[in-house]
Amino acid sequence: MNAQGRENDGRGQGGHVLPDDTVPLRPGLGNHHATTSREAYDGGVGNPAGEQRAPIPSPAGEPISEPKRSGSGASGLLKSSAVMAAGTFVSRITGFLRTLVMAAAIGVGTLNDSYQVANVLPTMIYILVGGGALNAVFVPQLVRAMKQDDDGGDAYANRLITLVMVVLGSVTVLCVLAAPLLVHLMSPEIAADPRRMAVTVAFARYCLPTMFFMGAHVVLGQILNARSRFGAMMWTPVLNNIIILATFGGFIWAFGSFTDSGVGAATITPEGVRLLGLGTLLGLTVQALAMLPYLRDAQFRLRPRFDFRGHGLGRAMGLAKWTLLFVLVNQAALIVVTQLATKAGSLAERAGHSGSGITAYNYALLLWQMPQAIITVSVMTAVLPRMSRAVQDANVTAIRDDISYGLRTSAVAIVPCAFAFLALGVPMATLLYAGADAEGARGIGYILMAFGPGLIPYSVQYVVLRGFYAYEDTKTPFYNTVIVAAVNAAAAGACFVLLPARWAVAGMAASYGLAYAVGVGTAWRRLRKRLGGDLDGARVLRTYARLSAAAIPAALAGGGVAYALTRAVGSGVLGSLVTLLAGGCVLLGVFVLLAHWMRVAELSAMVGMVRGRLGR
């Protein structure tokens, strides 16, 4: 299920959370990525150069097989990933600032739940209509058009843009008219309260048009990605975040902070709703328009083209049908979780426990997805075009090495972060959100802890599915997502029934990771079979096992220090800062020492590279 990608930054464009496996995107809802030059692949099947792959020595003396290409392919990949990771990082940081200001303006309770429900609708519908296909299907098609068409793929790209704009424009108009029905579908709990329903529908009618600009941003970004211009898609969401920051900051200036106003669905004014709604719409509009200078710089000219037939779009749409089913199942799971989390949040708030609903779930999810968005998505979006070319060259060895490299490289950050969320989730959340509601901040922290371990299978699943997308196989990811969505929805339902309302959403967060653990097992077996039984499994498993063996004691040590300090200095802003710094330093120090002692080659190589860049 999704809750934001965007997304690139893990959440969807403009603050909407994107489906996890459908799109190699990045924002804030971000919600959130490689060279496209035609390098010769060295080594393995289909090797045009006949060269052997040279392992990269690590400081520990153990070779690390970075997927190497002749020429400047490897350095280009690292440079592209670095640019995208930097953009995603800035987008995520501004995205977090956005959520802080949101929480300070309207709290983390039922009013924010209404805004979250309205704000996620355009992302869900956009992904359902075709957003997933744009990323999973049309990137390989754009690369092929650039390689084979006489005009470098320009006509194909313009046909794609025209088709997307026509479809999304029509769907947007229909959805704005059907806003009450969509809100009722998302949350019968909100629909049962006339005041909350009116406010949520008003928010939705401002938010739903963002799907048009979301689609424009994504398709233009993918055209740039196919031309090795990766920075625009990572950096333009920052503009959206800045506008949202200004919008909610203006709300605080005009109406006061939540701690002073206690604003709710029954007390927010029409002017307040209008301010927040227009600011949300303006953010996505600016984000999309900001892509135009990048297109001009890439010497790509936008020209509407309606000659869709006979130019390859039909074949792409045939591939996209499985992605459509993929996201349909994904969105069905999202609706289930949204309905249950909204209901649980309302029940918990009546019992005096705020921060236990869909807003807390989404805020924790955004923080939890940050390592994935910065590291895994950046690496694999850069690798995907190259993997697509390896498929065309029948170079199975190159594909296997790219997947192995993506898994092992991302694991260096993903594994310790997963255990850090488990150990330090509460002080992280109380530091960020206590200014709005101390009880709600703790609730977000508990949900973040529950999400923590699931970051590992979530990241692995993302990498493995890129292998199928490189083969333009969208059918297998669909079947895999049916399994993930079914486990997620069923487990979330069990948590709602069996757990007290205060803890139901935390249970749903844990269910999210469980669902991806089940999905990884299925996807791994299928991809290994696709690649002839060789997926470098032993090496990948050894890397994850060593990193986990280092991270678990580190989390116990860091978590123990954090718990003791919390009891001593409290969980206010200053206390949380001290607790997080001390616990984080202990966790990081123990992890690095143990990983170095266990000779984790990937970590040693990364440290060596950083030292080299610093001239030490």
N, C-alpha and C positions, 0 to 999 in steps of 0.2 A: 504494500500500500504506500501511499505517499502521505505526507502531511503537509520538496520544495525544492528537488531538482532537485528552486529554484531552485544545479542547477547546476547550475554550475556551482554556485556557492552552496549548493546543497539545497537551497530553497529555490523556488521558481523565480522567474523574472519578476522583478518588482515586488518582492516580498511574498510571493506565492510559492508554496513548497511543491517541488516537482516530483514526479514518480522516480523512484530511485534507479531503476534499471532501464527505464525507457530512453532516457536522454543523457548523453555525455555532455551536459551543460555546466554551466555554472550559473547567483546573486547572493541575494539577501532575501529571500526568498529569493537564494539566492539563492533559496531559496536557494553550489551552484556544483592547455589542452594542447615539432614534428614536421617534419619537413615533407613537402609534397613534390620535391624534385625526384626525378626518376633515378634513384641510386641503383647500382648493381648490388644484389645481395650476394654476400660471400659465404661459401660453405653450404653444405646440405643439398637437398633436392632442388633442381632447377637453378643451380648456381651458374650464372653466366660467366663469372670470372674464374671459377675453379679454384678460388683461394680458400684457405682454412680459416676458421674463426679463431682469433687470438684472444684468450682469456685476459681480463684485466687484473693484474696482481693487486692484492689488498695489503695494507700494512701488516695484517696478521699472517700473511704468507699464503692465504687461501684464495684461489682464483674466483673472481666474480664475473660471471658471464653477462656482461651488458650486451644487449643485442647490437652487435657491431655491423656497420655497413661500410662499404668502401667509400672513399671520399670523405666529405664532411658530414655524413649522415648522423653519426652519433653526437657530434658537437652541436649540430643543428637541432637535434631532438632535445638535448639538455638545455639549450638556449630557449627554445620554444616553451618547454615545460617551466623554466624559470620565470619567463615573462608572464605566463598564465597563472602560475602559482602566486606571483607578486600581486597581480590584479585581483585574483580571487581572495587573497589575504586582506587587501585593503577593502574590498567589497564586503567581506565577512565582518571586518572590524566596524565599518560604518553600519553594517546590518545589525550588529549587536547594539551599537549606540542607538539605532532606531528602535529596537525593542525596549531598551531602557527608557527612552523618552515616551514610547507608547504606554508602558506600564506606569510611568509617573503621571501621565495625562489621564488615563481611563482605568488604571488598575489592572489586575490580572483575574478578575472575576467575570460575572455574567455579561457585563457590557462589552468587555474585550472579547468574550466568547462570541458575541453577536458579530463583532467586526471580523473576527477570524473566520467565521462561517461564510460571511459575505465575501471576504477577500480570497478564500480558497476556491470559490466557485469558478471564476474565470480560468484559473489554472487547470482545474479538472476538465472543464469543457474544451479548452484549447488542446490539451493533451489527447482527449478522446477524439476530437475532430481530426487531428492529424499531427499534433506536435511531436508525438513519439516517432512517427514515420519520418518526419523531417530530419531527425537526428540519427535514427537507426538505419534508415534506408537510403536517404537522398545524399548523404555524405559520400558513400561509395559511388553512387551514380554521378555526382558532380565531378569526382576525381576521374571517372571513366570518360565523361564528356570532355574534360580538359585534355585528356590524353589522346582521344580519338577524333574529336570534332575539329574541323578546319579553323573555326573561330575561337578555339580554346575553351569551349563550353559556355560562351556568353549567351547565346540564344537559348540554350537549355535552361540556364539560370534565370533568365528573364521570363521564360514560360512558367517556371516554378514559382517565381515571385507573384506573377499575375494570378495564377491559380490559387495560391494561398490567400492573397488579399480578397479575391472574389468570394471564396468560400467562408473565410473568417468574417468578412463584412456582413454577409447574409446571416450567418449564425449569431453574430453579436446582436443584431436587431431583434431576432426572435427571442434570444435569451433575456434581453432587457424587458421585453413585454411579458415574458413568463417568469419574472423574478419571484413572485410569491410562491408559485409552484415549486421552483427550485429550492427555495429556502425551506419549504415544508418537507421536501424530499431529504434535505440534508439534516434537518433537526425537527422532528415532531415536537420535541420539548419546547423549543422556541416558538413554534407555530401555535402551541396551546396557550401562550401568554400574549394577548393582543398588543400590549405595549412593546414587548421585546420583538414581536413579529414586525410591527410597523418600523421600528428602528433598523432591524436587520434587512428588511426589504429596501429601505432607503439607502443603506450602505451598499447593498448589492447592485442597485441601479447605477451607482457611481463606479463600482468596481468592475462590473461585467464588461464594459467597453475596453478595459485594459487587455482583454484577450486578443483584440485586433493588433494592438501595438506590441504585445508579447510575441505574436506570430511574426510580425515584421522584424523585430529584433533578432529572433532566432534564425529565420531564413537568411537574412542579410549576413548574420554572423557565420552561418555555415558556408555561405559563398566565400566569405573572406578566409575561413579556415581551410577550405579546399585550395586556396591560393597562398597558403602559408602565412596568412596575416591573422595571428591568433590573439593579439592583444585587445582588439576592439571589444570582443564579446566578454572579456574578463573585466575590462575597465569601465565600460559605459554604465553598468549597474550601480557604480558608485554615485553617479549623478542622481539616479532614482533614490538612493538612500539619503542623499543630502536633502532632496526635496521633501521626503517623508519626515526627516528630522526637523526641518523648518516648519512643516505643517503641524506636527504634534507639539513642537515648541510654541508655535503661535496659539495653539489651543490652550496650553498652560498659561500663556501670557494673558489671554482673553478671559478664561474661565477659572483659572487656578489649577493647582495640582490635585491629584486624586485624594491625597491625604487631607487636603483642606476642603475640597468640594464634595467628596464622596459621590461623584456623578454616577448615575446609573441609567438604565433604559427608560425609567419613569421620569428622570429629571434632566436628561440631556436635551438641549434646545435644538430646534430645526437648524439654526445657524451653526451650531456645533457639528451636527451631522454633515451639513453642507461643506464646512471647512475641511473636515477629515476626508470626506468623499472626493471632493475636487482635488485635494492634494495628492491622494492616492492615484487618481487618474492622470494628473499632470506628471507625476514621477515616471510612469511607464511611457507616456508620450515623449518626454524628453529623452529617455533612454533609447527609444527606437530611432528618433530623428538624429541622435548623436552618431549613428552608424554611417550616415551619408558622407561625411568628410573622409572617412576611412575607405569607402568605396571609390570615391574620386581619386584618392591617393593610389589605390590599386588599379586605376585606369579601367574601372568597370562602370559602364553607363547603364542606368536603369531605363528600360524601354518596355512598356506594356506589350505583351504578345499573347494573342488568343488562339494561335494556331497550335492547339494542344495535340491533335491527332498525328500519329505517325512519327513522333519524335522521342520515344522512349519513356514518356510519362506513364503510359499505360502499363508498361512492364514494372515500373517502380510502384505504381498503385497496386499491382497484383502482389508484389512483395509486402506492401504496406498493410494488406488485409490482416496478416497475422499480428502485426504490431497494433492494429486497431483492436483486435480481440485481446491482445496483451494488456493494453491500457484499460479496456472495458472491465476486465477482471480486477485489475489494480484499483480502479476507481470504485468498484463495488465494495472492495475491502475498505477503502477509505471512508465511504459513506457509513459503513457499519461502525467503524471506530469513531467517526465523528459523532454519530448519533449516541453511541454508548458513552463516550467521554463527556459530551454535553449534558446528558442526563445525570451522570455520576457527579459532575461538577456542580450542578444545581442542588442535588441532594446534599453534597458535602458542604456547600456554602450555607445552606439552611441549618446545618449542624455546627456552624462556626468555623469551618475549615476551608479557607479560600486557597486558590492555587492548586486545585485538584480537578480541573476540567480541561477542555480542549485548548485553551490558551496556554496553560502550563505545559501541556503535552507538546504543543508546537514550539514554545520557547525552549524547552529542553531539547527537542529534536534539532532545532537550529544550531544550538551549541554543540550537540553531539555529532552532527554531520560535518562540523568544520574541518577536522583532520582529513576526512574523506574528500571533501571538496577541494582543499588546498593541495593535497598530495596525490591521492589516487586518481581523481578526475583529471587533474592537470597532466599527469604522466600518461594516462590511457587515451585521452583525447588527442594527445600528440602522437601516440603510437598507432591509433586506429587507421589513419590514412596509409601509413607505411604497411600495416598488416594487410590492408585491402590490396595493395600492390603486390605483396608477397603471395597472396592467394592467386592473383592473375598470373604470377610467375611459377605457380605450383611449388613454392619453396616452403615445405612443411616445417623444415628445421627453423627457418626464420620466424614463422608464426609461433612455434613452441617457445623459442627463446624470448620473443617479445612478451608473451604471456608470463613466462617464468620470471623475467626481469621485472615486469610490472608488479607481480605478486610480492616478490622478495624485497624490492625497493620500497614499495609503499608500506610493507609490514614494519619496517624500522620505526616509522612514526605511528602507525595505526595500533599496533599491539600495546605499547606503553600508554598511549592515550586512552585506550579502552579501559585499562585498569586504573588509570588516573581518574577517569569519570566515576568509577565505582568507589574509589577511596576518598575522593575529594569533591564529590558532586554537591554536597550541601554547602560547604563554604564557597564554592564557585557561585552558586545561585544566590546565596545570601549577600555576597559582595556585590553582585550585579543588580539584584532586584529588591533588596531590602528597603531601598528608598521609597518604594511604592507600597509595599505590604510585607511585613516581616513574616507573617504566617504563610502568605502566598509564596514568598521566596523559598521558604523551607520546603513547601510542597513541590516546587519546581526542582529543587535539589534532590528530593527523593526519587522523582521521576527520572532525573538525569542519571542517578545511580543505577536505576533499573535498566535504562538503555545501555549503560556502559559496555558490558561484555559483548553485546550484539554487534558492536562496531567491527569486530574482526570478520565474522561471516558476511556482514553487509558489504564490506570492502572487497572481500574475495569474490563474492557474487558479481559485483560490478566488473571486475577484471575478466572473469571467466566468460561472461556474456559478450564482452567485446570480441572474443574469438568467434562466436557465431555470427555476429554482425559483420565481421570482416569477410565471412563467406556469403554475406547477404542472406543468411538463414535467419528469418524472423519467426519461423514456425516453432523451432525448439525453445527459444526464450518464452514464447507464449505458453507452451505446456509447462515450462518450469515455473512461470509466474502463477499459473493456476494452483500449483502446489503451495507456493509461498502465500498467496492470498487466502487460500482455504485454511491453512494452518493459522495465519494471523487472525482472521475473522473468528474462527472457532475458539481460539485461545482467548481472544479479547472478550468474546461473549461469556466464556467460563469465568474470567476475572470479574466481569460485571456482576455475575450471579453469585459467585462464591465469596468475594472479598467485600469488606466494608466500603462504602462509597468513597471514603477518604483515600483508600489505597487501591481502588479499582483501576484508575488510570496508570498508576505505577506498574500494576500487573500487566496492563496493555503494552506498556513500554518494553517490559521484559519479553512479552509475546512477540514483539516485532523482531527482536534478535533471534528468538527461537525459530521463527518462520524462515528467516534467511539461513540459519544453520541447516535446516532441512533442505532448503532449496540448493545450497551449495553442494550437498552430497549428490543430488540428482544431476545438476549441471556439470559437475566435474566428471562424472562417469561418462556422460554423453560427449563432452568435448574430447576427452581422452580417446574414446572410440573413434571420433571424427579424425583425430590426428594420428591414427594408426597405433594407438595404445601407449603412446609416449607423451607425457605432459610434464616431464621433469619433476614428477611427484615426490620422489624421495628427497630431492634437494630442497624443494619448497617446504615440505613438511618439517625437515630438519631445521630450517630457518625459523619457522613459526614456533616450533617446540622450544628452541633455545631462547627466543625472545620472550616467550611466555614464562619459561623457567626463571628468567631474570626479572620479569615484570611482576610476578605474583609476590615474591618476598618484598620487592620495592613498594608495592601497593600496601602490603601489611604494615611496613615500617612507616610510610608516609601517612597512611590512614590513622595509625595509632598516635602519631605525633599530633595530627590534626584534631583527633577526638580529645586528647588531653588538653590541648590549648583552648579548644572551644569551651570546655568546662571551666577553664581558668579565666579566660578573658571575654567570654560571651560570644554571641553571634551577630553583633552589630557590624556596621561597615568596617570600622577599624579592627575589631576583633577578627572578622572574616578575612581581612587583608593579611593580618599577621599569621593567622592559621593557614591560609592558602600558600603564602610564601614559604613558611617553614615546612609544611607538609610536602609541598611541591619540590623544594630543594632536596629534602631527604629522599623522596621517591625517585627523582631524577638521578641523584648521586648513586644510590644503591643500584638502580637499573644499569647505569653506564658501567659501573665497576663489575657487576656480575656478567653483563653481556661481553665485556672485554675479556674477563676471565674465561668465559666459555667460547671465546674466539668466534663471535658472530661476525662473519666476514663483511656483511653488508654495512653494519654499523661502523666497523673499523675503517672501511673504505670511505664512508661518508665523513667521518671525523678527519681522516687524512686529507680529503678534498677540501674541507673547510680550513684546515690548518694551512694547506697550500695556498688557498686564496688569500689568507691573512698574512702570508709570508713568514710563517713560523715553522 
